[in-house]
Amino acid sequence: MDLYAQPYDPKRPVVCMDETNKQLLAETRDPLPMTGGQPARVDHEYQRQGVANLFMFFEPLPGRRHVRVTARRTRLDWAVAMQELADVHYPDAEIIIIVLDNLNTHSAASFYEAFSPAEAHRLAKRFEFHYTPKHGSWLNMAEIELSVLGRQCLSRRIPDPQLLTTEVAAWEAQRNQQGVIVDWQFTTPDARIRLKHLYPKIHD
């Protein structure tokens, strides 16, 4: 909560990161287009085309997000996505502060599995990791963006990774152009009241 309350600093951006998957589904019959008084119709049958992974990176204060579509979500996939984040999206940042969950792939150890020791060390120094508490992943604002992405872009059948990448990129560009931010209201004092049962009890 204290991290979210810090003022914007382009040299130390706070970026929330999370991931989800999308099942790729192809139509077995051509959908019927919308006509006067009749909505578009699709057959209930579909063909499974595998699953794609999506890494969400969301910087809440300026309202910037980037989504990377991958075939898998291994340590290598995550490490490459983080390398792109550092070198392409935040090349001038001194430290990129990352809010993320405790998935075993989400650590600097993944850099050392994916890259040479020198490159892994370079990347490890670019990031400062802040992990959400156990059962507290809802504190990660990237979850909010993934929910919006699911409703606005992914809530229909998408047959292949190429179309998924195109659709997600269009959603990302439009939302970034609008500069949509999250009006985060949950503060540290709120947490001390609402999550009182999670704090240690001190007895005299």
CORPE-V134586 format. One record per backbone hydrogen bond with DSSP energy under -1.0 kcal/mol. CO is the residue of the C=O (numbers start at 1). NH is the residue of the N-H. E is the energy in kcal/mol with one decimal. If there is no record, write none. Layout:
BEGIN
co:CO nh:NH e:E
co:CO nh:NH e:E
END
This chain:
BEGIN
co:1 nh:5 e:-1.2
co:3 nh:6 e:-1.2
co:9 nh:12 e:-1.7
co:11 nh:94 e:-1.6
co:11 nh:95 e:-1.9
co:13 nh:97 e:-2.6
co:15 nh:99 e:-2.5
co:16 nh:58 e:-3.0
co:18 nh:56 e:-3.5
co:20 nh:54 e:-3.0
co:22 nh:52 e:-2.6
co:24 nh:49 e:-3.2
co:26 nh:47 e:-2.9
co:32 nh:41 e:-2.5
co:35 nh:38 e:-2.4
co:38 nh:35 e:-2.4
co:41 nh:32 e:-2.6
co:47 nh:26 e:-2.9
co:50 nh:24 e:-2.9
co:52 nh:22 e:-2.6
co:53 nh:70 e:-2.7
co:54 nh:20 e:-2.0
co:55 nh:68 e:-2.2
co:56 nh:18 e:-2.0
co:57 nh:66 e:-2.7
co:58 nh:16 e:-3.5
co:59 nh:63 e:-1.0
co:59 nh:64 e:-2.0
co:64 nh:59 e:-3.5
co:66 nh:57 e:-2.6
co:68 nh:55 e:-2.7
co:70 nh:53 e:-3.2
co:74 nh:78 e:-2.4
co:75 nh:79 e:-2.7
co:76 nh:80 e:-2.5
co:77 nh:81 e:-2.1
co:78 nh:82 e:-2.3
co:79 nh:83 e:-2.3
co:80 nh:84 e:-2.2
co:81 nh:85 e:-2.0
co:82 nh:86 e:-2.4
co:83 nh:87 e:-2.7
co:84 nh:88 e:-2.5
co:84 nh:89 e:-1.4
co:85 nh:90 e:-1.5
co:96 nh:128 e:-2.3
co:97 nh:15 e:-3.4
co:98 nh:130 e:-2.9
co:99 nh:17 e:-3.2
co:100 nh:132 e:-2.1
co:103 nh:106 e:-2.1
co:105 nh:107 e:-1.7
co:107 nh:110 e:-1.7
co:108 nh:112 e:-1.1
co:109 nh:113 e:-1.1
co:110 nh:114 e:-1.6
co:111 nh:115 e:-2.7
co:116 nh:120 e:-2.9
co:117 nh:121 e:-2.4
co:118 nh:122 e:-2.1
co:119 nh:123 e:-2.4
co:120 nh:124 e:-2.5
co:121 nh:125 e:-1.6
co:123 nh:126 e:-1.2
co:126 nh:96 e:-3.2
co:128 nh:98 e:-2.7
co:130 nh:100 e:-2.1
co:133 nh:136 e:-2.4
co:136 nh:139 e:-2.0
co:137 nh:140 e:-2.0
co:140 nh:143 e:-1.8
co:141 nh:145 e:-1.4
co:142 nh:146 e:-2.3
co:143 nh:147 e:-2.0
co:144 nh:148 e:-2.0
co:145 nh:149 e:-2.8
co:146 nh:150 e:-2.4
co:147 nh:151 e:-1.9
co:148 nh:152 e:-2.9
co:149 nh:153 e:-2.3
co:149 nh:154 e:-1.6
co:154 nh:156 e:-1.3
co:158 nh:25 e:-1.7
co:160 nh:164 e:-2.1
co:161 nh:165 e:-2.7
co:162 nh:166 e:-2.1
co:163 nh:167 e:-2.9
co:164 nh:168 e:-2.6
co:165 nh:169 e:-2.2
co:166 nh:170 e:-2.0
co:167 nh:171 e:-2.2
co:168 nh:172 e:-2.8
co:169 nh:173 e:-2.5
co:170 nh:174 e:-2.2
co:171 nh:175 e:-2.4
co:172 nh:176 e:-2.5
co:173 nh:177 e:-2.3
co:174 nh:178 e:-1.7
co:175 nh:180 e:-1.6
co:182 nh:184 e:-1.7
co:187 nh:191 e:-2.3
co:188 nh:192 e:-2.1
co:189 nh:193 e:-1.2
co:190 nh:194 e:-3.2
co:191 nh:195 e:-2.4
co:193 nh:196 e:-1.0
co:195 nh:198 e:-2.0
co:196 nh:199 e:-1.2
END
